[in-house]
Amino acid sequence: MDNFQTPDMNNTSHSPRIEILEQRIAPAAVFINSTTGGYKDVDGDLVTVKFSLPILTTANVASVLETAPLGIGYQLQEINLTGVTASVAGIGITVTAVKAPHGIGDGRANVGDIVATGINLGAVIVHGDLGAIQAGSGSATKPAIALLDVVSMGLYGDDTQGASPALTSDIDGNLGALNVVGSVSNVDVHVTGAGSIGSLTIGGSLIGGAAGNSGCIQTDDGPIGPVTIAGSIIGGAGAASGNISSGSGHNIASVAIGGSLIGASGEFSGSVTSNGSLGPVTIGGSILGGSKNFSGAIIANNAIGPVTIRGSVSGGTGSMSGIVQSQSASLGTVTVGGSVVGGTGGSAGALLATDKIGAVNITGDVSGGLINADVIQSVTIGGSLTDNTNIEGAIYTNSGNLGPVIIGRQLNGYLASDAILTSVSVGGSVVGGEIDATTAIESVTIGGSLIGGAVSDSGYIVSSGSIGAVKIGQNIIGGITGSTSYSGAINAATTLGPVTVGGSLTGGSANYSGVILSGQTMGAVTIGGALIGGSAQDSGGIQATGSLKSATIGGSVFGGGAAYTAEIVSGATLGAVTVNGNIIGNAAHPVLIRGEGTLNAANKTDVAIASLTVGGSVTDALILGGYGPTNNPDNGNAQIGAVTIGGDWIASSIAAGIEDTGTGGIAGGFGNASDFQIATKPGGSIVAKIAGITIGGTIIGDADAGDHFGFDAQAIGSFSFAGTELTLPATQPPASNVTIALSPTTGDVNIELVA
């Protein structure tokens, strides 16, 4: 058989019985020449193994090409160069198969292992499956393998190998390029030492299995060039199964996956990990987290990006599963064609960076998912930021700015910046969600409503600093019982405003529900609908610790069932207040409109309330100038501008710089001859004055015994009601209190001019 030629290996004139007999008695590997050997494959294909250097002899061909009978031919279990005495440095290997005439073969030849330990190889080309390869001398200047080009790897497991099967490839040095036409399954391609992988191209998928590092391509201490996988990366039960990983401190140039990145039950299964930086990442499908930590993950120690995921990012039950994470640097722009969906594992379904995340664009929702970094450049969500069952959907920064943020639909998750939140736009409603910033929120626009929930800080816009312009297209609705405070609320620790609400501001059954609050000044507040007090204290109201530029209520003001509900108050100057409808409180909890004044001795005037205009009637209300928190009287110089009421004045009082009889404050009602000027007078001789009062309808008190109502000031510029102009004393303030009765029917409403 020394002169056996490859074309004769499947001569169709032989009967099958004779052919099988010849296989048993003939050597499998045939010497053709010093660079070429051949054999018949398991399915009858005619296989040629060609070397780029003349290493074959008739004596060594069987040991170089180690085969075993299988099927109707032989399986090439191993190409072994370790015993070759000729020079083999840089040798290339090409394995090709030709389908025999009228044969049943597939035109491919599978190789169990290529053993070239300590030997640098040139191009290695296998027109079939390769189980493993051992090569390389550890040279820093010459590649361990210049090119490895195969149809598939590990497709047949270790069935193609010999007595000591192993699917681990150890490559000591650089691998110039790894090109696989089909899939890589269950093998571990391990580039050791300081070796790198110049490029990696897989036409199918990278598939992990039950063993650790199965379906794994990794370097110990070297970079990996561009990675292109037409199919998916699929993890298995083994740790780091279905994984691509670069060595310590080294980069992966880029990753393009046509399918999905799928985690499983092994840690780091279905993952791409770079111990340096990771360049552009494109995934045609989705990232799907598994049941173990870091499964279905893209992780780099340094920077990543940009990242494009045409499907979704979904967390699993494993911690940090279904994630894209830069562990110590920045994540570039991120585009997700689907949604970011949280899993039950901690921080599962997430986009994460230690430093900064660039512009994030998500076509779908962030549903229980997480976006977190020190700084986030911008976030655009086509759908909603929402919780997923009990998993909070959250976007927040740890120490820097966030925004702008655009949410196309609803927000009922958590949106927060540890510094400045530049701007927020929500196309739908904020339902139980929270918008929070430590330094400032520059602006908020909500197309729908701001709605509190059954827990504190729900439906809540809050800043430990300032909040800029806020626009809400529909309503602000306070939360229900179960929420202790701050639900359906806007709260700025410093300045706020302006605020525009297209619908109504409605308090709930929790304290500070349905409220607008500022710790310093507040801009103009415009409520298109009604202001409605709730059943809990401080529910349904507008409260500024500093000045409030103006307040306009398009509908009516309705008092609630507890103290300080449906109130409009300022701890300095309350600007023009306009209520197009009615003000309707109740005897137990009157509607409160209050301004404290400037409390500045250098001023010549001290306006507490610029003006009050009500289109309808006023019932059970207190209009107070010179009163501070909890209605504490502290400014005897307070002044109120023009008061104009279109309808009736019923069981209500107005006072500028005046305290109630005997008990002080407002406890006993106004309109008594013994009412007196508030003792604290920071403005000295500034007169506590009301510019003028015009009431279109009648003035009445109520039938209850012992109460009384009044229009109290040191001076009132003019007073008319029901079309009648009253004549007031020419000298104001008077030398002693002057009482003018206004309601003979009930006998409990007076003008009280205080000395």
ChimeraX attribute file (.defattr): number of C-alpha atoms within 10 A of each C-alpha:
attribute: neighborCount
match mode: 1-to-1
recipient: residues
	/A:1	8
	/A:2	9
	/A:3	8
	/A:4	14
	/A:5	14
	/A:6	18
	/A:7	14
	/A:8	11
	/A:9	22
	/A:10	19
	/A:11	12
	/A:12	13
	/A:13	7
	/A:14	11
	/A:15	9
	/A:16	11
	/A:17	8
	/A:18	9
	/A:19	17
	/A:20	15
	/A:21	10
	/A:22	14
	/A:23	17
	/A:24	11
	/A:25	8
	/A:26	12
	/A:27	16
	/A:28	24
	/A:29	25
	/A:30	26
	/A:31	27
	/A:32	21
	/A:33	15
	/A:34	16
	/A:35	16
	/A:36	22
	/A:37	25
	/A:38	26
	/A:39	27
	/A:40	29
	/A:41	30
	/A:42	20
	/A:43	21
	/A:44	25
	/A:45	27
	/A:46	27
	/A:47	27
	/A:48	22
	/A:49	23
	/A:50	21
	/A:51	21
	/A:52	17
	/A:53	17
	/A:54	15
	/A:55	20
	/A:56	23
	/A:57	18
	/A:58	14
	/A:59	9
	/A:60	16
	/A:61	25
	/A:62	19
	/A:63	17
	/A:64	22
	/A:65	24
	/A:66	21
	/A:67	25
	/A:68	18
	/A:69	15
	/A:70	14
	/A:71	12
	/A:72	16
	/A:73	24
	/A:74	21
	/A:75	26
	/A:76	28
	/A:77	24
	/A:78	24
	/A:79	22
	/A:80	20
	/A:81	22
	/A:82	15
	/A:83	10
	/A:84	16
	/A:85	9
	/A:86	11
	/A:87	11
	/A:88	20
	/A:89	17
	/A:90	19
	/A:91	20
	/A:92	20
	/A:93	22
	/A:94	17
	/A:95	22
	/A:96	20
	/A:97	24
	/A:98	20
	/A:99	18
	/A:100	22
	/A:101	14
	/A:102	9
	/A:103	15
	/A:104	12
	/A:105	18
	/A:106	15
	/A:107	19
	/A:108	21
	/A:109	28
	/A:110	29
	/A:111	28
	/A:112	30
	/A:113	27
	/A:114	23
	/A:115	19
	/A:116	24
	/A:117	18
	/A:118	19
	/A:119	25
	/A:120	27
	/A:121	25
	/A:122	23
	/A:123	19
	/A:124	20
	/A:125	21
	/A:126	23
	/A:127	21
	/A:128	23
	/A:129	26
	/A:130	32
	/A:131	32
	/A:132	25
	/A:133	26
	/A:134	23
	/A:135	25
	/A:136	26
	/A:137	21
	/A:138	21
	/A:139	17
	/A:140	14
	/A:141	8
	/A:142	19
	/A:143	26
	/A:144	31
	/A:145	29
	/A:146	22
	/A:147	22
	/A:148	21
	/A:149	20
	/A:150	25
	/A:151	23
	/A:152	25
	/A:153	29
	/A:154	26
	/A:155	21
	/A:156	16
	/A:157	19
	/A:158	21
	/A:159	13
	/A:160	23
	/A:161	25
	/A:162	17
	/A:163	7
	/A:164	6
	/A:165	16
	/A:166	17
	/A:167	23
	/A:168	21
	/A:169	21
	/A:170	19
	/A:171	29
	/A:172	29
	/A:173	29
	/A:174	31
	/A:175	28
	/A:176	23
	/A:177	21
	/A:178	20
	/A:179	19
	/A:180	25
	/A:181	20
	/A:182	22
	/A:183	25
	/A:184	31
	/A:185	27
	/A:186	31
	/A:187	31
	/A:188	29
	/A:189	26
	/A:190	21
	/A:191	29
	/A:192	21
	/A:193	19
	/A:194	18
	/A:195	27
	/A:196	30
	/A:197	27
	/A:198	20
	/A:199	20
	/A:200	21
	/A:201	19
	/A:202	24
	/A:203	19
	/A:204	23
	/A:205	26
	/A:206	30
	/A:207	27
	/A:208	32
	/A:209	24
	/A:210	16
	/A:211	17
	/A:212	22
	/A:213	28
	/A:214	30
	/A:215	35
	/A:216	31
	/A:217	25
	/A:218	25
	/A:219	28
	/A:220	18
	/A:221	18
	/A:222	27
	/A:223	27
	/A:224	30
	/A:225	21
	/A:226	19
	/A:227	20
	/A:228	20
	/A:229	24
	/A:230	21
	/A:231	23
	/A:232	27
	/A:233	33
	/A:234	27
	/A:235	36
	/A:236	30
	/A:237	22
	/A:238	22
	/A:239	26
	/A:240	32
	/A:241	37
	/A:242	40
	/A:243	32
	/A:244	28
	/A:245	25
	/A:246	28
	/A:247	24
	/A:248	16
	/A:249	15
	/A:250	23
	/A:251	26
	/A:252	29
	/A:253	20
	/A:254	21
	/A:255	25
	/A:256	21
	/A:257	23
	/A:258	22
	/A:259	23
	/A:260	26
	/A:261	32
	/A:262	27
	/A:263	37
	/A:264	32
	/A:265	22
	/A:266	29
	/A:267	26
	/A:268	33
	/A:269	41
	/A:270	39
	/A:271	34
	/A:272	28
	/A:273	25
	/A:274	30
	/A:275	21
	/A:276	25
	/A:277	27
	/A:278	31
	/A:279	22
	/A:280	17
	/A:281	22
	/A:282	21
	/A:283	24
	/A:284	20
	/A:285	23
	/A:286	26
	/A:287	33
	/A:288	29
	/A:289	37
	/A:290	34
	/A:291	24
	/A:292	23
	/A:293	26
	/A:294	32
	/A:295	41
	/A:296	42
	/A:297	32
	/A:298	28
	/A:299	26
	/A:300	31
	/A:301	23
	/A:302	23
	/A:303	26
	/A:304	32
	/A:305	22
	/A:306	19
	/A:307	25
	/A:308	20
	/A:309	25
	/A:310	22
	/A:311	23
	/A:312	27
	/A:313	32
	/A:314	28
	/A:315	35
	/A:316	29
	/A:317	22
	/A:318	26
	/A:319	23
	/A:320	30
	/A:321	40
	/A:322	40
	/A:323	32
	/A:324	27
	/A:325	28
	/A:326	30
	/A:327	21
	/A:328	16
	/A:329	21
	/A:330	26
	/A:331	32
	/A:332	23
	/A:333	21
	/A:334	23
	/A:335	21
	/A:336	23
	/A:337	21
	/A:338	22
	/A:339	26
	/A:340	33
	/A:341	27
	/A:342	33
	/A:343	29
	/A:344	20
	/A:345	22
	/A:346	17
	/A:347	24
	/A:348	34
	/A:349	37
	/A:350	30
	/A:351	24
	/A:352	25
	/A:353	30
	/A:354	21
	/A:355	22
	/A:356	25
	/A:357	32
	/A:358	20
	/A:359	19
	/A:360	23
	/A:361	20
	/A:362	24
	/A:363	20
	/A:364	23
	/A:365	27
	/A:366	34
	/A:367	26
	/A:368	28
	/A:369	31
	/A:370	26
	/A:371	25
	/A:372	24
	/A:373	29
	/A:374	22
	/A:375	25
	/A:376	32
	/A:377	19
	/A:378	20
	/A:379	24
	/A:380	21
	/A:381	23
	/A:382	21
	/A:383	23
	/A:384	27
	/A:385	32
	/A:386	26
	/A:387	22
	/A:388	17
	/A:389	12
	/A:390	8
	/A:391	21
	/A:392	20
	/A:393	29
	/A:394	24
	/A:395	24
	/A:396	25
	/A:397	27
	/A:398	17
	/A:399	15
	/A:400	20
	/A:401	27
	/A:402	32
	/A:403	24
	/A:404	20
	/A:405	24
	/A:406	21
	/A:407	24
	/A:408	22
	/A:409	22
	/A:410	24
	/A:411	29
	/A:412	27
	/A:413	28
	/A:414	23
	/A:415	23
	/A:416	25
	/A:417	29
	/A:418	21
	/A:419	23
	/A:420	26
	/A:421	31
	/A:422	21
	/A:423	21
	/A:424	23
	/A:425	20
	/A:426	24
	/A:427	21
	/A:428	22
	/A:429	26
	/A:430	31
	/A:431	23
	/A:432	26
	/A:433	30
	/A:434	24
	/A:435	26
	/A:436	26
	/A:437	27
	/A:438	20
	/A:439	20
	/A:440	27
	/A:441	32
	/A:442	20
	/A:443	21
	/A:444	23
	/A:445	19
	/A:446	25
	/A:447	21
	/A:448	23
	/A:449	27
	/A:450	33
	/A:451	26
	/A:452	33
	/A:453	26
	/A:454	19
	/A:455	18
	/A:456	23
	/A:457	24
	/A:458	29
	/A:459	35
	/A:460	32
	/A:461	27
	/A:462	25
	/A:463	28
	/A:464	19
	/A:465	21
	/A:466	26
	/A:467	33
	/A:468	20
	/A:469	18
	/A:470	24
	/A:471	22
	/A:472	25
	/A:473	21
	/A:474	22
	/A:475	25
	/A:476	34
	/A:477	29
	/A:478	35
	/A:479	35
	/A:480	24
	/A:481	16
	/A:482	12
	/A:483	22
	/A:484	18
	/A:485	28
	/A:486	29
	/A:487	38
	/A:488	39
	/A:489	32
	/A:490	26
	/A:491	25
	/A:492	27
	/A:493	20
	/A:494	21
	/A:495	26
	/A:496	32
	/A:497	23
	/A:498	20
	/A:499	23
	/A:500	20
	/A:501	26
	/A:502	20
	/A:503	23
	/A:504	27
	/A:505	33
	/A:506	30
	/A:507	35
	/A:508	32
	/A:509	28
	/A:510	29
	/A:511	27
	/A:512	31
	/A:513	42
	/A:514	40
	/A:515	32
	/A:516	27
	/A:517	25
	/A:518	28
	/A:519	20
	/A:520	21
	/A:521	25
	/A:522	31
	/A:523	20
	/A:524	18
	/A:525	24
	/A:526	21
	/A:527	24
	/A:528	21
	/A:529	23
	/A:530	26
	/A:531	32
	/A:532	27
	/A:533	34
	/A:534	33
	/A:535	21
	/A:536	24
	/A:537	22
	/A:538	28
	/A:539	39
	/A:540	38
	/A:541	30
	/A:542	25
	/A:543	29
	/A:544	28
	/A:545	23
	/A:546	23
	/A:547	27
	/A:548	32
	/A:549	20
	/A:550	21
	/A:551	25
	/A:552	22
	/A:553	24
	/A:554	22
	/A:555	22
	/A:556	24
	/A:557	30
	/A:558	24
	/A:559	33
	/A:560	30
	/A:561	19
	/A:562	20
	/A:563	21
	/A:564	27
	/A:565	35
	/A:566	37
	/A:567	28
	/A:568	25
	/A:569	33
	/A:570	32
	/A:571	25
	/A:572	28
	/A:573	31
	/A:574	33
	/A:575	24
	/A:576	19
	/A:577	24
	/A:578	19
	/A:579	24
	/A:580	22
	/A:581	21
	/A:582	23
	/A:583	27
	/A:584	22
	/A:585	26
	/A:586	17
	/A:587	13
	/A:588	12
	/A:589	19
	/A:590	28
	/A:591	31
	/A:592	23
	/A:593	24
	/A:594	29
	/A:595	36
	/A:596	35
	/A:597	32
	/A:598	24
	/A:599	24
	/A:600	15
	/A:601	15
	/A:602	11
	/A:603	13
	/A:604	13
	/A:605	20
	/A:606	30
	/A:607	28
	/A:608	32
	/A:609	34
	/A:610	23
	/A:611	21
	/A:612	22
	/A:613	18
	/A:614	23
	/A:615	19
	/A:616	23
	/A:617	22
	/A:618	27
	/A:619	24
	/A:620	24
	/A:621	24
	/A:622	25
	/A:623	23
	/A:624	29
	/A:625	39
	/A:626	36
	/A:627	31
	/A:628	20
	/A:629	15
	/A:630	9
	/A:631	19
	/A:632	14
	/A:633	24
	/A:634	24
	/A:635	31
	/A:636	32
	/A:637	36
	/A:638	37
	/A:639	33
	/A:640	33
	/A:641	21
	/A:642	18
	/A:643	22
	/A:644	20
	/A:645	22
	/A:646	20
	/A:647	21
	/A:648	19
	/A:649	23
	/A:650	21
	/A:651	26
	/A:652	28
	/A:653	27
	/A:654	23
	/A:655	31
	/A:656	36
	/A:657	33
	/A:658	35
	/A:659	32
	/A:660	24
	/A:661	18
	/A:662	13
	/A:663	11
	/A:664	17
	/A:665	20
	/A:666	20
	/A:667	12
	/A:668	18
	/A:669	22
	/A:670	30
	/A:671	28
	/A:672	27
	/A:673	18
	/A:674	16
	/A:675	26
	/A:676	23
	/A:677	26
	/A:678	22
	/A:679	14
	/A:680	15
	/A:681	21
	/A:682	19
	/A:683	20
	/A:684	14
	/A:685	12
	/A:686	17
	/A:687	23
	/A:688	33
	/A:689	28
	/A:690	30
	/A:691	17
	/A:692	17
	/A:693	20
	/A:694	20
	/A:695	23
	/A:696	19
	/A:697	18
	/A:698	15
	/A:699	22
	/A:700	22
	/A:701	25
	/A:702	19
	/A:703	12
	/A:704	9
	/A:705	8
	/A:706	8
	/A:707	16
	/A:708	21
	/A:709	28
	/A:710	28
	/A:711	26
	/A:712	31
	/A:713	34
	/A:714	26
	/A:715	25
	/A:716	26
	/A:717	14
	/A:718	15
	/A:719	19
	/A:720	16
	/A:721	21
	/A:722	14
	/A:723	11
	/A:724	11
	/A:725	12
	/A:726	12
	/A:727	9
	/A:728	16
	/A:729	12
	/A:730	9
	/A:731	8
	/A:732	19
	/A:733	19
	/A:734	14
	/A:735	10
	/A:736	12
	/A:737	17
	/A:738	20
	/A:739	19
	/A:740	17
	/A:741	13
	/A:742	21
	/A:743	16
	/A:744	12
	/A:745	12
	/A:746	16
	/A:747	16
	/A:748	25
	/A:749	29
	/A:750	26
	/A:751	25
	/A:752	28
	/A:753	32
	/A:754	26
	/A:755	16
